[in-house]
């Protein structure tokens, strides 16, 4: 076991500015030579960074690592403003109490009931693109409205208001794209909007997810506080579409720049579900790892002594490229099959909307492949613009033709 005093100086993290969807090669070096390394993020205290698959799973799944201990600490982070609590800053049993309530809306059966809805929306969007003719911006014309309309349907949010929360939700994933005062303004606007919808549900009960939370709060003695309900609804609305919006375009970009893989998928569309899993493994969505877990006791991780109270960050994108788990891990292979990737996380904070995201991604790719078999980039890949200053990697626009 290595003592913390024997470890070198903390590396600045993220290691470099993100380059499209390329994973920083330093992760591979660390997995080989220093799998648990000392790092210093732009804000907050120093932390340990776990890069190997097995160590990342331990950090995410072992109860000796706590998210709740981050509350009140100067948590290591890439954003100037600290996280404001919520379900992502809870441990069981408080976390379990909130998650049980929301999980009822994200069961496999409930998600499958939404698949025809998502397919119909995807079809309408492609119809509109085809009617307007190429080129089209896939981000604006397809990738964004599809998840937005689905999550609106699930939560019971008026689709006509989507332009509002599309703006406000950037506050949740901003690092430097918005000034701190604008982030606070947008977060407050989002919460106030959700509080208004909750008040409407009290006047006129509904069967959507917000209506179910109101009933649990007011009738079922579920111990859900008013603030928890507002924060939970706001978080679900933002997170329920933001990452999927980004990943639809990311996945299409990757396929269009890997023509041999795209050709296989066009010839064998039944591979779409497995392709989604492989793309989840292959695409490093986050600019950097985050949401540090704090050790509740002294322990060993990857040959390093972690002392009680020290934060550890789990690099899931690095874990997904671990050659001890995935053969030829830096190669995209849509025939690889559904492997044990960590694209949706692991442990108690595993993405609660994973089933919904999978379904939407499958519908998106399946619809585009079937309806636009000649889909191609309308500009050179090197000319594409990527959004700066966000926690996630995503294209500003994706011009396509067919």
N, C-alpha and C positions, 0 to 999 in steps of 0.2 A: 504494500500500500504506500502510495506517495503522500507525504505530508504537504499541506498547503504552502508551507514556508519554502519548499523546494521547487515550487513551480515558478516559471519565468514571469516577466511582466505581462499584464493583460494586453491582448491584441485589441485594436479598435474594431468594432463590429457594428454594422455589416462591414465585411472586409474591403469591398469595393462598391462602386456604383453599379446597380443592376444593369446587365447587358441583355436586353430582350428577355427571352425565357431560358437563357443559359445559366446553369448552376455554377457558382464560383468554384474553380478547381481547387481552392484551398480546403474545401470540405473533404475532398478525397485524401489530401495530404494529412489532414488531422485524423481522419478515420484510421489511417495507417500508423501514424506516429504519436499522436496526442489526442486520443478520442474524447477526453474530457479536458477542455482547455479553458484558461482564464480569459475573459473578454470584458471589454468596456464599451457599452452602448452610448449613443449620443447623450442620453439623459439617465439619471439614476445611479444607483450603486453598481459596483462591479459584480460580475456573475460568472458562473461556470456554464460552458456550452457543451452539451452532449451531442455527438455526431453519429455514433454507431446505432444501428437498428435496435439491438437488445437494450442498450443503455437508455435510448429515447423511450422505449416502451416502459422501462422501469420508472423513469421520471413522470411519465404521463399516467401510469397505472398504480404505482405503489402508494399506499396511504401515508407513508412517511414523508411524502412530498405534498405540501399544502399550498393551495391557492389563497385560502382565507388569510394566511399569515402575510400576504402582500398588502392587506389593508393597513393603512397608516405608515407603510414603509416607503422609502424613495425607490420604488420598483424600477429595475432596469428596463429601458424602453427606448423606442425610436421617435416617439412623439413628445413634444414639450409638456403637454398636459398629462398628469397621471390618470390612470383608469379610475372611473367613478363607481366602483363596486359592481353590484348586480350579480347575476347568476354565475358569471365567469370568475367572480372573486369569492366564491363560496365552496365549502367542503360539505360532504354529508354530515349530518342529516338535513341541514338547511337546503343544500343544493338539491338533494333528492326530493324534498317537498315541492320545490318549484318545477323540477324536471318532470315529475310524475304528472303534473297538471298539463304541461305542454305536450308530453309524449303521446297523449291520447289523440292529438291531431295529426301525428306523424307516423302512425302505424302503417305497415305495409298495405293493409286493406284500404285504409283511407287514401293513401297515396295512389294506389291503383285505380281508385274511383275517380281520381283527378286526371288520370292519363288521357282519357278521351277529350277532356276539356283542354288540356295542354296541346294535344294533337290538332284539335280544331283551331286553336289560336295560332299555332305554328303554320297551319295551312293557309289561314287568312293572311298572315304576314307575307308568306311566299307569294300568294296571289297578288298582293299589292306591289311587291317588288317586281314580279313578272309584268304586271300591267304598266308600271312606270318604265320598265326596260332598264338594261344595264347602262352604266355601272350603278351599283347600289352600295351604300355604307352598311355593312352587316351589323356593326355595333348599334347604330341608331335605328335601323329598319327591322332588325330581327332579334339580335342578342339581348337588347335591353327590354323591349316590350314583352317578350315571352315570359320570363320569370316574374316581371312586375305584375302582369295581369293574373298569373297563377297565384302568387302570394296574396294579391288583393282578394281573390276569390276565397282563399282559405281563411284569411283573417276577417273578411267582411269589410274591407276598406274600399271606398268608392274609387273605381279606376280613373275617374275624371280628376282625382287629386294626385295622380301619380307624379306629375311634374313637380309637386311640392316636396314629396319625400325623396325623390331622386336627387334633389338639391341638398336637402337636409342630411341624407345618409352619408354624404361624403365626409361629414364631421367625424364619423366613427372610424374611417379608414385613412384619415389624413395624417401625414407626418409634417410636411412643410407646404402642402398645396394650399392650405388655408391659414390665415393668421389666428393666433389663439383666441382672440376675442370673437372672431367669426365662428370658430368651432363651438364656443359656448352659446352663441346666438342660435346656431342651427340645432344644437342639441336641445336647447330650451324650447325651440319652435316645434321640434318633433315630439317632445314630451307633451307639450300643450295640446297638440293636435290629437294625440292618442287619448289624452284625458278627456277631450271633447267627445271622441267616439265612445269611450266608456260611459260617459254621462248619457249619451243617446241610447245605449243598450239598457240602461236602467229605466229609461222611459219606455222603450220599445224593445223587449227581449228578442234575441235572434239565436239561430243555431250555429253561427260561425264561431271561430275560436275566441274572439274577443267577448262574444256573448257568453261562452262557456266559462271564461275567466271571471266575468262579472257574477255569474251564478255561484261559482265556487267561493268567491269573496263574500257575497251577500247572503247566500242561502245554505251553503254546504259546510260552513265553518272550517274551510280549508286553511285557515291561518295565513291567507295571502293578504299582505298589507296593501293599502291603496298605492303607495309608492312602488312597491314590488310589481304590482299589476301594470302600472304605467310604464315602468322601465322594461318589464318583460315584453309587453306589446310593442314598444318602440324598438327594442333590440331585435325582435323577430321580424318586424317589418323591414328593417334595414338589412340585417344579415341574411334574411330569407330571399333577398333578390340580388344584393350587391355582388357576392362572390360568384353566383351562378351566371349573372350577366357577364362578368369578366371571363369566366371559364369557357363559356360557349365560344366567344371570339378567339380565346387562346387556343382551344382545341381545334377549331377550324384552321387557324393560322398554322399550327403544327402539322396538320394533315396536308395542307396545301404546300408546305415546304418539305414534306416527306412524300413525294409522289408515288413511290413504290408501295408505301403503306396505304395511301389513299386508294390506289388501284385494287389492292386486296379487299379493302372494305367495300368498294363499289361492286366488286364481283361477288362478295359474300356478305350481304347486309345483315345476315343473322349474327355476325360477329360484333355488331354495334355495342351490346352490353359489355362484352369483354374489352372492347376498344375503349369504352369510357373508363373502365377500371385501370387499364394500362396508361391512359392519358392522365388520370388522377395521380398515378405513381410518377409519371415522367415529368409533368409540368410543375415547376416550383412556383406556386402561386404567390407566396409571400416574399417580400423583399428581404426579410430577415425573420428569424425565429423570435417569438415573444411569449407573453403570459408566463412569466417565471414562476416556478414552483419553489417553495422554501422548505428546506430540510427541517423536520421536526425533531431530529436527533442526529448524533454523529453517525455516519455510515460511509461505506465504500461504494464508489461508482466508477467503473472503468479503470480501476487501479489507483484512484485518487481518493483521499480522505475529504469528504464533505462534512463540514461542521454544522451543528444545529444552528438554524437561523440564516444559513447562506442560501442565496437564490441560484437555481439551476434552470437553464433554458434548453428546451428540447428542439433540436433542428430536424423536423420531420422530413423536409425536402432532402436533407443529407441521408437520413435513414432509408429513404426510398431509393437511394442509389448505392446501398450497401451490397457489395459483391458477395458477401457471405450468405445473403438471403436471396438475391436476384442475380441470375446468370446474365452476364454482359449487361450490367445495369444501366449504362449510358446509352444503350441502343433502344429506340422505340420499336416495339414489337406487338402489334395489336392481336397477334395470335397467342400471346403469352398466357392468356387466361386470367381469371380473377385471382390475383395473388394477395398476399397479406400486407398490402400497402397501408401507409399511415396518412393518406391524403385527407381523410376525414378525422384524423386524430385517433385517440385511444383512451381507454379508461372512462372515468365518470364524466369527463368533459368531451367525450366523443361527440361529434357534430350531431345535434338532435334532428337536424333537417337533412341528414345524409340520404335517406330514402327519397325524399322529395327532389333533392339535387340530382341524384342518379336518374330518376325518371325524366326530369326536364332535359338533362343532357342527352339521354337516349332519344327522346322525342326530337330534340333539335337536330342532332346529327342524322337521325333516320329520315326526317323530313327533307333536309337539305340534299341528302344523297339521292333520295327517290325523286324529288321534284326538280332539282337543278343538277343533273348528272354531269354537266360541263362546268361546274363551279370552279373558278380560278381567280387568282389575284389579278386585280386590274392595274396594279402598279408593281414595280420591283419591290421585293421584300425589304431591301435595305432602305427604301424610302418611307416605310411605315413609321408613324410617330407613336411613341409609348408615353403613357401618362406619368408625369413625374410627381414626387412628393406624396405618394400614397403607400400604405402598408402592403398593397397587393400590386402585382405586375399586370398591366392591362393596356390594350391598344386604345389610342384616342379615336381612331377610325380604322375600318378595315374595308377598303374599296375592293369590291369583287365584281366579276362578270361571269357570264355563263353562255 
